[in-house]
Amino acid sequence: MRKSLAAALLVTSLLLPLIPAGACIPTGGAVGALYEGKLKLDPAYRALKDMGLRVVISEERVQGLTLRRVEVRLGDLAGRGRKVLHGYVYQGYKKSLVLAETDKGLSDSPLKLMKLLLASAGLVDLDKFSSPIKSYDNRIPPTALVKWLKEEKGIEVKQETLRCVSEAAKISVEGNEVAVLSNEIDRNLSFDVISEALDEVGLRAVWLDATDPKQVAKVLNYPAVIVLGGPLSPGSGYVSRIYMPKDDVRKLLLRMREGRRGGVIAEDELPLDRPLLVIAGVDRNDTRETARAFASSDLPSQLKEAVLSLQSGREKGLFELRVSSSASCGSMAGRDITVAVSYNELLILIREGAPNPCYRHVVQWYELDLDGRVLRVVVDLERSSKACVQCLAVVETRISAGPLPEGEWTVIVNGFTRRVVLGS
């Protein structure tokens, strides 16, 4: 029989500083780009949040500096435990930085995905990005962050070389649906061609509106994506500009100026190893003809093989993260975090002041490293839409995480760290 909660809890009050950036990147590398101009954190946070993405404003310590950044979840990684692929936005006045974790091959696909999300929300001009800046996980801080600190803030930061052992990372995806991203015009003319070709190989096409940021954000949920339309397609051409090789873009634009016909099929990827195809013509009619060329080729079958290779086949673990959050009138400054243990579970208790009692804590994501015995939880305050009593409030949240193996665990909640011992 379970003991009473008061008897079972072993509470630690140890509070350590924010975790420094002196740690290996779990996916194997990082890729970033400098942006010429001011990319404000609050508008970026609100836009990504409105798109339905999991996002927070977090802090990072870099050799004595505290940097605020927008941190967004780009996908769940397959492997032991549960890890997350992250993208970041750092605000600058002359130059800003967009950064993403990537694989050991230093693919720039996570950076392209960040550009796609930011461009769909109207936050960036694609012509103002620098070329990709890449670095391996053992070069800390990432090279793009070091370059941005020097050019934006005039601060010289020394990179450390660490001994890192990173596992190959794969996005965890399920299902046989392929997202087709385009505007309404290309949907009406070409979607049926794509849909029929995919259906013949056992895949299902789902249309996403490239002019709607909330629809664009849904590409994170699909094992493969097809982009319909060229770089001048109304409202959606920015997607092709991100994913088409520059030579193909110039080829289509030259043919348009010369009054010639034609189209291209370009291959790219989403993180990590998820196939992406761009089917683009000089105009909408040429895009339809190029879609027909796709349908008559072996590309649909190749797409099916790629999607099947992404199926993780992992057994679902028994681990659960259960959240209970409530609020009442009152006031407090800052955030108070307590971590406790109860049998084979970690218990996280959070108290935080809020503008009114309609706010609740929502878990944006969690990361579980079973080998290192680390649990990272990222929470954010969100307001419900219902009418609310007008008073200052205190939000109280209980998070239980388990079952977990015995041993010393490190629990990180929004950058604040506790260490506890689970089990006898």
N, C-alpha and C positions, 0 to 999 in steps of 0.2 A: 504494500500500500504506500502511496506517495506521502512523504512527510509534509508538514505545513510549509508554506513558502518561506515564512520567517526563519524556520529552522534549517531549511535547505540551502539558503543563499549564502554564498561566501563572496563578499563584496570587496573589490579593490578600489582605492581612491587615487591610484597613481595616475597622474596626468603628465604626459610628455609633450614637448613642443611639436609643432607641425613637422611631418615627415619631410626630410630634405630630399632634393632631387638626386642624391648620390646612390641610386639603385639601378639595377639593370632593367632595361625595357623588356617586358615579358614576351613580346612577340618577335623580338630579334632586331628591330631597328626603328628608325624614325625618319619621316620625310616632311619637310615644311617649305613654305614660300613666303617671302616678304611681300607685303601689300603696300603700294604707294598711297598713303592716305590714312585717315582716321577711321578705324573700324571699332565703334563703341561697344562695350560689353553689354550694357543694359538692353539696347535694341536688338543685339544679336541673341541674347538670352531669350527675350520675349518672342522673337520671330521663330526661333527653333522650338520653343515651348509650344507656340501656337500650331506648329506643324505636327504636334503629337510626339515629338522626340523626347527622350530622357536626357535632361540637361540640368546642370547646376552652375553657379558661379563659385569657384573654389580658389584656394590659395596654395601656392607652391613656394618652397624655400630653395633658393639657389645661392649658395655661398654667402649667406648673410642677408641676401635680398629677399623680400616677400613680394611675390608677384601674384596679382589677381588675374583670373582667366575664366573664360567660359569653357566648360568641359562637357562633351556630349558623347553619349554611348552610340557607337556605330555598329555594334553587333556582339553577339555572344560567341566565344571561342570554344571549340571542341577540345577536350583533353581531360586530364585528371582534375577534379574539382569543377570550378566555374570561374572563368576569367572573361574580361570584357575588352573589346577593342575601342580605344578612345580617340577622339579628335578634340583639338583645342583652338581657341581664339585668344590672342593677347592684344590688348588695346595699346595703340601708340598714337601720337599726334602727327608726326611726319610719316612714320611707317608702322604698320601693324604686322602681326605674325599669325599665320594659320599653320598649324602643326598637327600631325597625325602619327600614331603608331603604325608600323608596317611590318612585313615579314622579313625573313633573313635575306631574301633576294633584293630587298630595298625597293619593292614595287611602289610606284607613285599612285596606285589606284585609291588608297584611302585619302590622299590629298585631293584627287579629282572628285571624290565623293563629297568632301567638305566644300569644295568650290561649287559643286552642283547644288548642295543644300543652301549655301549662302547666296548664290546667284538667283535661285528660284524665288527667294524672299526679297530680291531687289536690294541686297545689302552691299554687293560688290560689283565692280567693273572688271571683267575678266582680263582686259588688256593691261591692268595695273599690277598683275602678279609677276614676281620674278620667276626664273627657272627653278625647278625643284632643287632643294638642298637636302642631301641625304647623309645619314650617319648610322653606323652600327650601334647595337645596344650597349656595348662596353665603352662608348664615348659619351660621357656624362658631364654636363648637360648636352643635349643633342646639338649638332653643329648649327642648325637653323636658329635655335634659341640663342646661342653664343653670338652669332652674326647679328641678330636683331638687337640684342642688348648693346652691342658696340655701335651700330648705326643709329638706333633710336635714342638711346640713353647715354651714349658715350662711355659705357662701362665695359672694362676688360674683364672677362670671366675665363678662368683657366679650365680647360676640359680635363677630366680625370679618365684614366684608362683602368677599367675594372676587369676582374675575372668573371666572365658571364657564361652561363650555360643555359641557353634559351631553347625551349622546345619548338618544333615546327608548329605553326598555328594554322587552324582552319576555322572558318565560320561554321557555326552549327545551323544547318538549314534542313527543312523537311518539305515534302510535297513535290508535286510535278507541275506547278503553275509557273508560267513565264510572264513577267510584266512587259507590256508593250507601251512605251512612253512616247507620246506625240501630242500634237494639237488636234482639235476637232476635225479640221480639214483632212489631215492625213489619216485620221481614224476612219472617216467616211469612205475614203478612196482605197485604203490599203490594208486596214485591219483584218478584213475578211480573208484576204489572201494569206496573211500570216497565220491567222487562226486555223484555217483549214489545213495548212502545211504542218503545223504543230500537232493538230489533232491526229493526223495520220501516223505520227510516231509515238503517240501516247502522252503528249503534253497538252496543257490547257493554257490558252492565252487570256490574259486579264489586262484590259486597257486602263492606263493611268494618264490623267490629264497633265501634260507638262507645263501648263499655264497656272496650275493650282499648287502652291507650295505643300499643302497637306497631302496631295496625291503624290507629289514627287518624293516626299519623305518615305512613302510606303515601299520604295525600291529596296529598302533595307531588309524587307521581309521575304524577298523572293530569291530563289536559287539562280536565276538567270534573268537578263533584261535585254529587250530589243528596243532600240531608239529608231523611230520613223521620222524622216524628214532631214533636209539639209540645213546648213548654217544660216540661211536666210528665211527659214520657215517662220511665219508670224507667231510670236509668243513662245516658240519652242526651239528656235535656232541656237540658243545658248547651250543647249544640251549637246548638240552635234559639235559645236565649237570646242567643248571640253574633251570629247571623246574621239573625234576624228583626227587623224594625222594632219599636220599643217599642209603637207603636199596635196592631200585629197581635197582639203578646203579650197586651196588655190586652184586646183584642177576644175572643181565645180564652178567657181566664180569666173574663171577664164572662159569656160564653155558658155556660161550665161551671157557674158559680154559679147561673145562672138556669135551668139544665136545658135549654138550647137546643142545637141541633146546628149543624154547619158546619165549615168549614176555610178555609185560606188558602194561596196559593202566593206566596212572596216571592222576589225576585231579588236576588242579591248577587254577589260575586266573590272569587276567590282571587288572589294576586299572580301575574302582572300580567296583567290582562284575561282570566283564566280564569273561565268562568261557574260560578256556584253557585246552585242552587235549593233552597229549603226548602219541602217539601210537608208541611203540618201540619194536623191536625184537633183538635177538642175532645177526642176520645179516639181509641183505635186504630182503631175502626170508621170514624170520620169521616176519619181519615188515609187509609184505604183508598179511601173515596169520593172524596177529593180527589186521590188518585193516579189514579183513573179519569178525573177531569176533566182532569188533565194529559195522559193518554194520548189523549183525544179532541180535544185542542187542537192548535195548530200549534207548541207549545213544543218537542216532540221535534225537529221540523225546524229550528227556530231554534237549538237546541242543536247540531245537526249542523253548521250553517253556522258557528257560533262555533268549534267544534273544528277545522274545516277551515282557518279563518283563522289558527289558532295554529301550523299546521305550518310550521316554519322554512324547509324546503327548502334548508338550507345544505349545501354540499359538505363532506364530512369532510376535514379537513386531515391532513397527514402528521405533525404535531407529536405527540410522545409524551412522557410522563413515566414513567420506569422507576425502580423502587425496589428496592433490595436491602438488607436489614437483618439483622444477626446480633448475638449477645452472647456474652461470655465473662467468667469470674470476674475481678474487679479492682475498683478504686474510683476515682472522680473526683468532684469537686464541680462542679455547674453543667453548662452545655452549651457545647461548643466547635463553632463552625461555620466551615467553609472553603469558599470558592467559587472554582472554577477554570474555565478554558475549554479546549476541545479541538475544533478545527475549527469546526463550526457548532453545537456543543452547549455548554450550561452544565452544569457538574458541581458538585453540592453534597455536601459531606462533613460528617456530623454525628456527634459523639461526646457521650454523655450517661450519667451514672451512673444505675443502676437498683437496686431491692432484690434482684433475682436475675436469672439469665440467661434466664428465660422471657419477658422483656419485649422488645418490638420497637417501632420507630417506624412509625406508620401515617400516611399522608397523608390528612388530613381533607378538604382541598380545595386547589385551586390557582387562581390568577387570572393570566391572561396578557394584557397590554396591548401589542399589537404596535406601535401608533402611538407610545406613550410609552416603549417598550422597558423594561417593568417586568414581572418575574415575582415573584409572591407565592405562597409555599408555607406551608401551616399543617400542622404535624405534631403528633402526640400519642403518648405512650408507652402501649402497651396490652399486657396480659399474656395469654398463651395459657393454655388450660385444662389443658395437660398437666402431669404431675409434673415438678418442677424441683429442680436441685441448690441446696442452701441456702448461698449465698454472695453477697456483694455483686458487682455486675456492671457492665460498661461496654458500652453498646449502640453499635454502629457502623453507620452507614447511609450508603449512596451513592445519590444521586438524579441521574440524567442527564435533561436536558430539551432537546429539539431535534427536528428542525433549526430554527434561528432565523436571522433576518437579521443581518448584521454591524452593528457599532456599539457604543456605550456602553450597557450594560445595568445596571439596578438590580435586585438580587435581595434580597427580603425574606423571611426565614424566621422565623416567629413573632415578628415585630416587630423583629428585628435585621437591619440593612441592610449589604450589600456592593455595591460598584460595580466592574464589570469591563468590559473591552473585548473584544468577540467579533470575530474575523476579523483580517485583516492591517492 
